[in-house]
Amino acid sequence: MIRILMAAIAVALALPAAAETRIPQTQSEISLGFAPLVKRAAPAVVNIYARRVVETRNHPFAGDPFFEQFFQGFGAPRQRVQNSLGSGVILSEDGFVVTNFHVVGLATDIRVVMADRREYSAEVVLADREADLAILRLAGAEALPFLPLRDSDNVEVGELALAIGNPFGVGQTVSSGIVSGLARSGVATGNARGYFLQTDAPINPGNSGGVLIDVNGALIGINTSILSRSGGSNGIGFAIPANLVAEFVKQARAGHAQFQRPWAGMSGQPVEADLAVSMGLSVPEGIVISDLHRASPFAEAGFQVGDVITHVGGEPVNSPSEMLFRMTITGIGGTADVTRVRGGAAEQVEVAMIEPPDDPPAEETVLDDATAVPGLIVARANPAVIARMGLPVAVQGGLVTDPGPWGQRAGFQTGDVI
């Protein structure tokens, strides 16, 4: 008995020394802290300082939520410098960095500072306001520390997660929590619209663009926003999934100037409980198609108005933003297996992921001085123009793509249908 007791004590005393050299894996090891994990991941997290020059105009109604729209273009122009602070993460040893669009969007000067105080100037190589993501390239960078990307589809609620960033500009800070929700859509604030991971790891202003990592040090999301009435962290933060980040990096390396999304050419609505009953569905799930463009790849695959889409690529979709996310990470040129429910029967259909076709040609036209609104630019409402402007698929006619100075004064806006 004494020998057994002495052996148990020896094992217990040996555990802390062993745990200090590897990432915590068990409950007993977690109690030792996350220091080994932070030492490994923190060098790849950077602070980002961005500056941009914006033009404002002075007039009596500047800042008024109603009357300002009637005085666009009036008043003496003046330039003002805006500074923003955020975080980012290095994704490759040759200096590709991902952050939020709202941190670096339209910036004229970007400075990236690493954890070891090295500084680099950076340029934006790919950015998208809607996804709130931007890919930077550090000038002259090589052999940098970087984080691997994890398949975010494998992330589960309850997993431990660490958030690393630069909240309030105080310096690199680490906070811990769990993944508290998946497939959150339509809940984040700011520019981002789409599909998010939710975490209770404290996130504050300045954490934007920072990382959410798992206990193996792999990136599972980019912290982008919080849900808060006070402006401080209430334990509800949102991160852009790593799979979407991977698609951004892929397109940036391919040299795309703009982020490209597959075009669905359809609109739909979530299947709620009452709608499920009226359609004879046993469970309220999926999206019911309410409109379908004749050039849509879904129409080409045989889908019809009234069909219900429940899965894309084997993953459930219960909102249009979830469906767009699944299509986006599949990528243009690929195909996705889409589960269609029609008449109570489910079937898998292969759908091609395509760009919105510029057919018939948009033929943008600039109105000349002989017209009532010279400088107004009008284009034919084809799929490419409709997708670019985020308009319903059923729009027909001419679209205002740029009202010009006279058009603005006349009340025209980008996206108006003529």
VOKERO-795963 format. One record per residue (C-alpha): x, y, z; residue in three letters. Coordinates in steps of 0.2 Angstrom, whole numbers, plus 2048, in hexadecimal, padded with zeros to 3 digits. Example, Ala and Ser with C-alpha at 12.3 -4.5 7.8 and 13.67 -1.06 7.14 Angstrom:
<atoms>
83E7EA827ala 8447FB824ser 
</atoms>
This chain:
<atoms>
800800800met 80E80C805ile 8178087F4arg 80680C7EAile 80481C7F4leu 8168227F1met 81481E7DEala 8048297DDala 80D8377E6ile 81B8367DAala 80F8377CBval 8068457D2ala 81684F7D5leu 81C84B7C3ala 80C8527BBleu 80F8657BCpro 8218637B5ala 81A8597A6ala 80B8657A3ala 8168747A2glu 81D86E792thr 80D86B789arg 7FC871786ile 7EF86D793pro 7E485E78Egln 7DB85879Ethr 7D28617ACgln 7E185E7B8ser 7ED8667ABglu 7E18747A7ile 7E287A7BAser 7F487D7B6leu 7F088B7ABgly 7F1890798phe 803896799ala 80B88A78Dpro 7FD88D780leu 7FE8A0781val 81189F77Flys 80F89576Farg 8008A0768ala 8048B276Dala 8138B5762pro 8078B4753ala 7FB8C0759val 7FE8D2754val 7F98E4758asn 7F38EE74Aile 7F3901748tyr 7EA909739ala 7E791A733arg 7DC921726arg 7D8933720val 7C593671Eval 7BD945716glu 7AF94E71Fthr 7A595E71Barg 79F96C726asn 78D971724his 780976731pro 778964731phe 78895A732ala 78494B73Dgly 77294D73Dasp 76A93C73Apro 75C94372Ephe 761953726phe 77394E722glu 76E943714gln 76795370Bphe 77795C70Cphe 78494F705gln 7919586FBgly 78E969703phe 79A97270Egly 7AD97470Eala 7B696470Epro 7C396071Barg 7CE95171Egln 7CF94872Farg 7DA93A735val 7D292B73Dgln 7DC91E747asn 7D790D74Bser 7DE8FF756leu 7DB8ED755gly 7E38DC755ser 7E88CF748gly 7F08BE746val 7FE8B873Bile 7F98A9730leu 8098A5726ser 81B8A7729glu 81C8B371Aasp 8118C0722gly 7FF8BE71Ephe 7F58C572Cval 7E28C572Eval 7D88D2738thr 7C78DA737asn 7C28E6729phe 7BC8F3735his 7CE8F473Cval 7D78F772Cval 7C98FB71Fgly 7CE90A714leu 7DE90D71Eala 7EC917716thr 7F9911723asp 7FA90172Cile 8078FC739arg 8088EB741val 8118E8751val 8168D6757met 8168CF768ala 8298D1768asp 8288E3763arg 82D8E1751arg 8238ED746glu 81E8EB733tyr 8158F6727ser 8078ED71Fala 7FB8EE710glu 7EA8E770Dval 7EA8DA700val 7D78D4702leu 7C98DC70Cala 7B68DA70Dasp 7AB8E5717arg 79C8D9718glu 7A78CA720ala 7B18D772Aasp 7C18CF725leu 7D18D571Eala 7E18CD719ile 7F28D771Bleu 8038D3714arg 8128D971Fleu 8208E1715ala 8308D8716gly 82A8CA722ala 8318B9722glu 8328AA72Fala 8248B173Aleu 81B8A7747pro 8098A3741phe 7FA89A747leu 7F288B73Epro 7E088B739leu 7D487E740arg 7C5878737asp 7B8882740ser 7AA87673Basp 7B186A748asn 7B0877756val 7A3872764glu 79A87C771val 7A387A781gly 7B487A77Bglu 7C1884784leu 7C789477Aala 7D38A277Dleu 7D28B3776ala 7E28BD773ile 7E28CF76Dgly 7E68E1772asn 7D68E777Bpro 7D58FA77Ephe 7E78FB778gly 7EE8F5789val 7F98E8780gly 7F78D677Cgln 7EB8CE788thr 7E48BC78Aval 7D38B7790ser 7CB8A6791ser 7BA89F78Fgly 7B0892785ile 7A8891774val 79689577Aser 78D894769gly 78E890757leu 786896747ala 7818A774Earg 77B8B2740ser 7748C3740gly 7798C7752val 78A8D0750ala 78C8E274Fthr 7978EC743gly 79B8E8731asn 79A8D5732ala 78B8CC72Carg 78B8BA72Cgly 78F8AB737tyr 7998AB747phe 7A08A1755leu 79A8A7766gln 7A68A7775thr 7A58AD787asp 7B88B1788ala 7B88C478Cpro 7BA8CF77Cile 7BB8E277Casn 7BF8F0770pro 7D08ED769gly 7CE8DA769asn 7C78DC757ser 7D18D174Bgly 7D98C7759gly 7D88B475Bval 7CD8A7762leu 7D7898764ile 7D488676Basp 7DE87D778val 7EA87676Aasn 7EF888765gly 7E5887754ala 7DB89674Eleu 7C889374Eile 7C28A574Cgly 7C68B774Aile 7BE8C2758asn 7B38CF750thr 7A68D675Bser 79D8D576Cile 78A8D6771leu 78A8E477Eser 77F8F2784arg 78D8FA78Eser 79B8F8781gly 7A48ED78Dgly 7A58DA78Cser 7968D1793asn 79D8C078Egly 7958BF77Dile 7A28C176Fgly 7A28BB75Dphe 7AF8B4752ala 7B08B2740ile 7B389F73Dpro 7C4899737ala 7BD891727asn 7B88A2720leu 7C98A9725val 7D189A71Bala 7C789F70Bglu 7CD8B170Dphe 7DF8AB70Eval 7DD8A06FFlys 7D68AE6F4gln 7E38BB6FAala 7F18AF6F5arg 7E88AC6E4ala 7E98BF6E1gly 7D78C46E2his 7D48D76E5ala 7C28D46ECgln 7BB8C66F6phe 7B08BA6EBgln 7A18B16F1arg 7978A46E8pro 7868AA6E2trp 7768A26E8ala 76A8AB6DDgly 75C8A86E9met 7548AF6F8ser 74B8A6706gly 7468A6718gln 74989B728pro 73C88D72Aval 73489273Bglu 728886745ala 71888C73Dasp 71F88C72Cleu 72587A72Fala 714874734val 70C87C724ser 719873719met 717863722gly 728862729leu 72C859739ser 73986573Fval 73B87873Cpro 74C878733glu 75487F723gly 75088D717ile 74188E70Bval 7448956FAile 7398A46F7ser 7418AB6E7asp 74C8A46DAleu 7568AC6CChis 7558A36BBarg 7688A36BAala 76A89D6CCser 77588D6CEpro 7678866D9phe 75B8886CBala 7678806BFglu 7688716CCala 75586F6CCgly 7508796DBphe 73F8826DCgln 73688F6E6val 72F8866F6gly 73D87A6F7asp 746879708val 75987970Aile 75E87171Athr 77186D717his 77F87470Dval 78F86970Cgly 78885E719gly 78686C726glu 77587272Cpro 76F884726val 76188D72Fasn 76389E728ser 7698A7718pro 7798AD720ser 77D89B725glu 77A895713met 7858A370Cleu 79389E718phe 79288C713arg 793891701met 7A189D703thr 7AD89170Cile 7A98856FEthr 7B08916F2gly 7AC8966E0ile 7B08886D4gly 7AB87B6E0gly 79B8716E3thr 79186F6F2ala 7858616F7asp 7758696FCval 767860705thr 7568656FDarg 745860705val 7368606F9arg 7258586FDgly 72C85170Dgly 73A847704ala 74D84C707ala 75984B6F9glu 76B8506F6gln 76F85B6E7val 7808616E1glu 7808736DEval 78E87D6D5ala 79688C6DEmet 79789A6D1ile 79A8AC6CFglu 78B8B76CCpro 78A8B86B9pro 78C8C96B0asp 77F8C36A3asp 7778CD69Bpro 7858DA69Cpro 7838E76A9ala 7878F569Cglu 7899036A9glu 7849146A2thr 7899256A8val 77C9326A4leu 78394169Basp 78095469Dasp 770953692ala 76794A6A0thr 75E94F6B0ala 76B9476BBval 77C9476B2pro 78993B6B9gly 77C92F6BFleu 78391D6BBile 7769106B7val 7788FD6B4ala 76D8EF6AEarg 7678E46BDala 7708D46B9asn 7768C76C6pro 7888CE6C8ala 7818E06CBval 7738D96D7ile 7808CF6E1ala 78C8DD6E2arg 77F8E96E9met 7768DD6F4gly 7658DE6ECleu 7578D26EBpro 7598C56DDval 7488CA6D5ala 74E8DC6D1val 74C8E16BFgln 74F8F16B5gly 75D8FE6B7gly 7679006C7leu 7709106CDval 78290B6D1thr 78891C6D4asp 77C92B6D6pro 78A9386D3gly 78994A6DBpro 77994F6D2trp 77193F6D5gly 7749406E7gln 76C9516E8arg 75D94A6DFala 75B93D6ECgly 76292E6E2phe 76C9216EBgln 7779126E6thr 76B9036E4gly 75C90C6DFasp 7529036D1val 74C90D6C2ile 
</atoms>
